[in-house]
């Protein structure tokens, strides 16, 4: 139910964003030639910063407070 609710919320939000500037709009309508730039952006802009933040900072604190299994689940 939570996943369905979040899906519906994201659909409503995306419909209402309109012409807002997003990361996707930087690469829109440029074809396959921007694939290397998209991959670099995905690694450097999202996954690389997430690892130290979530695994290195938040997970350590959650696992200490709630235990390993619950901390990972959260």
C-alpha positions in Angstrom: 0.0 0.0 0.0 2.9 2.3 0.8 4.5 1.7 -2.6 1.2 2.3 -4.4 0.7 5.5 -2.4 4.1 6.8 -3.2 3.6 5.9 -6.9 0.4 7.9 -7.1 2.0 10.8 -5.2 4.9 10.9 -7.6 2.6 10.8 -10.6 0.6 13.8 -9.2 3.8 15.7 -8.4 5.3 15.0 -11.9 2.1 16.2 -13.6 2.2 19.5 -11.6 6.0 20.2 -12.0 5.3 21.5 -15.5 8.4 23.1 -17.1 10.6 23.0 -14.0 14.3 22.6 -14.7 15.4 19.1 -13.7 18.5 17.0 -14.3 16.7 15.1 -17.0 15.9 18.4 -18.9 19.6 18.9 -19.3 19.9 15.8 -21.5 16.4 15.8 -23.1 16.1 15.4 -26.9 19.8 14.9 -27.5 19.8 11.2 -28.4 22.3 8.6 -27.7 25.4 10.9 -27.9 24.7 12.2 -24.4 24.8 8.6 -22.9 28.4 9.0 -21.5 27.5 12.3 -19.9 24.4 10.8 -18.4 26.4 7.9 -16.9 29.0 10.2 -15.5 26.3 12.4 -14.0 24.6 9.3 -12.5 27.7 8.1 -10.9 29.2 11.4 -9.7 26.0 13.2 -9.0 23.9 10.5 -7.3 25.4 7.2 -6.4 28.9 8.3 -5.3 27.6 10.9 -2.8 24.9 8.6 -1.5 27.3 5.9 -0.4 29.2 7.9 2.2 26.0 9.6 3.4 23.8 6.6 3.8 26.2 3.8 4.5 29.0 5.8 6.1 26.9 8.1 8.2 23.2 7.2 8.6 23.6 3.4 8.6 26.2 3.4 11.4 24.0 5.5 13.6 20.8 3.5 12.9 22.6 0.2 13.4 24.1 1.3 16.7 20.7 2.5 17.9 18.4 -0.2 16.5 20.7 -3.1 15.8 22.1 -4.3 12.4 19.0 -5.9 10.9 16.6 -3.1 11.8 19.1 -0.4 10.9 19.5 -1.9 7.5 15.8 -2.3 7.1 15.2 1.4 7.9 
